[in-house]
Amino acid sequence: MDIDDIIEAIASGRVQLSQHSLNEASLDNLAIDEIYFSVIEGGEIIEDYPDAYPLPAYLVLGYNLTGEPIHSVWGYNEGTQTVRLITVYRPDPNRWINWRIRR
């Protein structure tokens, strides 16, 4: 599994949005299209959680149109080739080095 699998699922509309991700997006004033853009246009997996339940999950770093970083966590189902947006947020610069490494 790599970022292209997540991108393909998003581009094909095989996406589920958790209620938690919708709540977090609203709190951080992030539009769903902005989140998708951050993944499709140069997103990179910076952490993976192979033992996450119910699906393996991946933390993706991407940027919106104005260059602001966005972190989104995606569960990926290999069988159905669908993704589930688990959570999303604007990373805190005090907690991340170059938005990629936890302090």
Backbone as CSV, one residue per row, in Angstrom:
resi,resn,N_x,N_y,N_z,CA_x,CA_y,CA_z,C_x,C_y,C_z
1,MET,0.855,-1.173,0.000,0.000,0.000,0.000,0.892,1.224,0.000
2,ASP,0.555,2.194,-0.843,1.287,3.460,-0.840,0.313,4.601,-1.097
3,ILE,0.840,5.801,-1.149,-0.008,6.983,-1.283,-0.868,6.921,-2.541
4,ASP,-0.375,6.276,-3.592,-1.157,6.186,-4.834,-2.467,5.432,-4.631
5,ASP,-2.484,4.459,-3.723,-3.727,3.728,-3.439,-4.758,4.658,-2.791
6,ILE,-4.304,5.503,-1.896,-5.208,6.463,-1.250,-5.698,7.482,-2.272
7,ILE,-4.782,7.984,-3.078,-5.145,8.969,-4.115,-6.169,8.384,-5.079
8,GLU,-5.945,7.158,-5.535,-6.867,6.509,-6.473,-8.255,6.352,-5.859
9,ALA,-8.308,5.961,-4.591,-9.602,5.799,-3.925,-10.333,7.135,-3.829
10,ILE,-9.614,8.193,-3.470,-10.234,9.521,-3.384,-10.721,9.962,-4.760
11,ALA,-9.849,9.847,-5.763,-10.199,10.290,-7.115,-11.385,9.519,-7.676
12,SER,-11.551,8.270,-7.245,-12.649,7.427,-7.725,-13.899,7.521,-6.855
13,GLY,-13.837,8.325,-5.804,-15.006,8.506,-4.943,-15.246,7.360,-3.976
14,ARG,-14.236,6.537,-3.746,-14.378,5.424,-2.811,-13.900,5.867,-1.424
15,VAL,-14.653,6.802,-0.856,-14.263,7.446,0.398,-15.414,7.407,1.387
16,GLN,-15.076,7.109,2.619,-16.013,7.242,3.735,-15.428,8.287,4.677
17,LEU,-16.280,9.122,5.224,-15.854,10.154,6.159,-16.410,9.821,7.533
18,SER,-15.542,9.652,8.504,-16.022,9.389,9.861,-16.632,10.664,10.434
19,GLN,-17.542,10.487,11.360,-18.122,11.658,12.025,-17.030,12.439,12.745
20,HIS,-16.084,11.725,13.333,-14.969,12.384,14.017,-14.194,13.279,13.050
21,SER,-13.909,12.783,11.844,-13.154,13.591,10.877,-13.947,14.832,10.459
22,LEU,-15.246,14.696,10.320,-16.078,15.851,9.972,-16.065,16.885,11.097
23,ASN,-16.121,16.409,12.335,-16.062,17.321,13.483,-14.721,18.044,13.543
24,GLU,-13.629,17.280,13.365,-12.290,17.869,13.432,-12.046,18.843,12.279
25,ALA,-12.522,18.501,11.097,-12.392,19.405,9.947,-13.106,20.718,10.230
26,SER,-14.286,20.636,10.801,-15.039,21.835,11.134,-14.305,22.687,12.169
27,LEU,-13.765,22.045,13.189,-13.031,22.770,14.241,-11.810,23.500,13.684
28,ASP,-11.147,22.903,12.693,-9.955,23.513,12.097,-10.265,24.287,10.815
29,ASN,-11.561,24.466,10.548,-11.996,25.224,9.375,-11.386,24.665,8.077
30,LEU,-11.491,23.352,7.927,-10.990,22.673,6.736,-12.163,22.148,5.913
31,ALA,-12.164,22.465,4.638,-13.188,21.946,3.727,-12.768,20.561,3.238
32,ILE,-13.736,19.718,2.966,-13.444,18.362,2.496,-12.634,18.403,1.202
33,ASP,-12.999,19.268,0.273,-12.248,19.372,-0.981,-10.796,19.792,-0.725
34,GLU,-10.596,20.633,0.268,-9.249,21.071,0.642,-8.425,19.890,1.179
35,ILE,-9.079,19.042,1.938,-8.414,17.849,2.486,-8.038,16.907,1.337
36,TYR,-8.987,16.658,0.448,-8.707,15.796,-0.706,-7.532,16.358,-1.516
37,PHE,-7.568,17.645,-1.783,-6.504,18.299,-2.549,-5.148,18.070,-1.890
38,SER,-5.096,18.195,-0.563,-3.825,18.051,0.155,-3.220,16.658,-0.017
39,VAL,-4.059,15.677,-0.246,-3.572,14.310,-0.457,-3.221,14.091,-1.925
40,ILE,-4.115,14.470,-2.811,-3.957,14.195,-4.246,-2.783,14.962,-4.849
41,GLU,-2.596,16.186,-4.412,-1.541,17.034,-4.991,-0.289,17.017,-4.120
42,GLY,0.399,15.899,-4.106,1.692,15.842,-3.427,1.672,15.344,-2.000
43,GLY,0.569,14.728,-1.588,0.530,14.176,-0.232,1.561,13.073,-0.057
44,GLU,2.053,12.926,1.170,3.020,11.862,1.455,2.685,11.199,2.788
45,ILE,2.846,9.904,2.814,2.634,9.157,4.052,3.844,9.389,4.945
46,ILE,3.592,9.895,6.161,4.702,10.160,7.077,4.710,9.200,8.271
47,GLU,3.605,8.522,8.511,3.550,7.488,9.539,2.553,6.434,9.079
48,ASP,2.806,5.197,9.471,1.819,4.162,9.182,1.530,3.389,10.459
49,TYR,0.301,2.927,10.536,-0.193,2.212,11.704,-0.775,0.879,11.225
50,PRO,0.088,-0.101,10.965,-0.380,-1.364,10.372,-1.319,-2.153,11.280
51,ASP,-1.252,-1.926,12.586,-2.094,-2.670,13.515,-3.348,-1.910,13.941
52,ALA,-3.620,-0.787,13.291,-4.820,-0.016,13.640,-6.066,-0.854,13.355
53,TYR,-7.089,-0.640,14.166,-8.335,-1.393,14.016,-9.453,-0.423,13.659
54,PRO,-10.286,-0.735,12.725,-10.441,-2.019,12.037,-9.605,-2.134,10.754
55,LEU,-8.922,-1.046,10.365,-8.127,-1.068,9.132,-6.733,-0.511,9.390
56,PRO,-5.729,-0.986,8.662,-4.435,-0.310,8.719,-4.645,1.162,8.366
57,ALA,-3.891,2.043,9.003,-4.099,3.475,8.798,-2.774,4.171,8.489
58,TYR,-2.896,5.369,7.923,-1.734,6.099,7.432,-1.925,7.589,7.698
59,LEU,-0.891,8.217,8.259,-0.893,9.662,8.459,-0.276,10.299,7.222
60,VAL,-1.043,11.167,6.595,-0.609,11.813,5.358,-0.391,13.300,5.624
61,LEU,0.756,13.789,5.160,1.048,15.215,5.160,0.779,15.744,3.772
62,GLY,0.014,16.813,3.707,-0.223,17.494,2.446,-0.393,18.974,2.711
63,TYR,-0.579,19.723,1.645,-0.702,21.179,1.751,-1.915,21.643,0.958
64,ASN,-2.567,22.687,1.465,-3.701,23.241,0.731,-3.199,24.219,-0.332
65,LEU,-4.111,24.883,-1.007,-3.741,25.791,-2.096,-2.848,26.936,-1.652
66,THR,-2.946,27.333,-0.383,-2.125,28.443,0.107,-0.854,27.958,0.795
67,GLY,-0.587,26.655,0.712,0.645,26.112,1.255,0.619,25.773,2.732
68,GLU,-0.559,25.797,3.336,-0.663,25.440,4.752,-0.683,23.920,4.900
69,PRO,0.045,23.392,5.889,0.087,21.940,6.064,-1.219,21.389,6.639
70,ILE,-1.542,20.188,6.201,-2.708,19.466,6.709,-2.272,18.035,6.974
71,HIS,-2.625,17.530,8.142,-2.422,16.114,8.457,-3.773,15.423,8.377
72,SER,-3.815,14.306,7.685,-5.040,13.516,7.616,-4.678,12.049,7.831
73,VAL,-5.523,11.351,8.574,-5.296,9.939,8.853,-6.351,9.146,8.099
74,TRP,-5.872,8.197,7.294,-6.727,7.406,6.412,-6.610,5.926,6.731
75,GLY,-7.738,5.263,6.857,-7.770,3.813,6.913,-7.949,3.315,5.489
76,TYR,-7.269,2.222,5.152,-7.356,1.697,3.788,-7.764,0.239,3.808
77,ASN,-8.827,-0.073,3.058,-9.317,-1.436,2.936,-8.843,-1.999,1.598
78,GLU,-7.876,-2.912,1.644,-7.333,-3.474,0.402,-8.373,-4.268,-0.376
79,GLY,-9.263,-4.929,0.326,-10.273,-5.747,-0.342,-11.221,-4.940,-1.207
80,THR,-11.691,-3.808,-0.679,-12.638,-2.968,-1.418,-11.971,-1.768,-2.076
81,GLN,-10.694,-1.567,-1.773,-9.932,-0.418,-2.266,-10.625,0.899,-1.922
82,THR,-11.166,0.952,-0.708,-11.791,2.173,-0.218,-10.943,2.769,0.901
83,VAL,-11.122,4.059,1.118,-10.454,4.736,2.223,-11.486,5.337,3.154
84,ARG,-11.076,5.463,4.408,-11.924,6.105,5.410,-11.091,7.192,6.067
85,LEU,-11.578,8.422,5.999,-10.913,9.524,6.680,-11.239,9.413,8.160
86,ILE,-10.219,9.136,8.952,-10.406,8.903,10.380,-10.368,10.214,11.150
87,THR,-9.366,11.031,10.861,-9.266,12.346,11.481,-8.433,13.247,10.593
88,VAL,-8.523,14.534,10.858,-7.782,15.527,10.086,-7.557,16.734,10.995
89,TYR,-6.424,17.394,10.797,-6.121,18.569,11.629,-5.005,19.385,10.991
90,ARG,-4.911,20.628,11.460,-3.775,21.474,11.108,-2.702,21.193,12.160
91,PRO,-1.538,20.693,11.742,-0.532,20.320,12.735,0.011,21.533,13.501
92,ASP,0.268,21.325,14.776,0.817,22.345,15.662,2.333,22.415,15.437
93,PRO,2.869,23.576,15.069,4.309,23.674,14.808,5.164,23.366,16.038
94,ASN,4.587,23.478,17.220,5.325,23.156,18.439,5.439,21.650,18.675
95,ARG,4.671,20.868,17.932,4.668,19.416,18.116,5.296,18.664,16.949
96,TRP,5.685,19.399,15.891,6.199,18.749,14.685,7.439,19.463,14.176
97,ILE,8.393,18.697,13.678,9.561,19.226,12.998,9.316,19.056,11.506
98,ASN,9.323,20.163,10.788,9.051,20.146,9.337,7.738,19.427,9.001
99,TRP,6.820,19.443,9.930,5.494,18.827,9.772,5.553,17.306,9.627
100,ARG,6.747,16.704,9.670,6.922,15.272,9.400,7.345,14.435,10.601
101,ILE,8.020,15.039,11.556,8.594,14.287,12.679,8.043,14.849,13.980
102,ARG,7.527,13.945,14.812,6.994,14.377,16.113,8.123,14.837,17.015
103,ARG,7.889,15.912,17.736,8.875,16.390,18.736,8.811,15.550,19.976
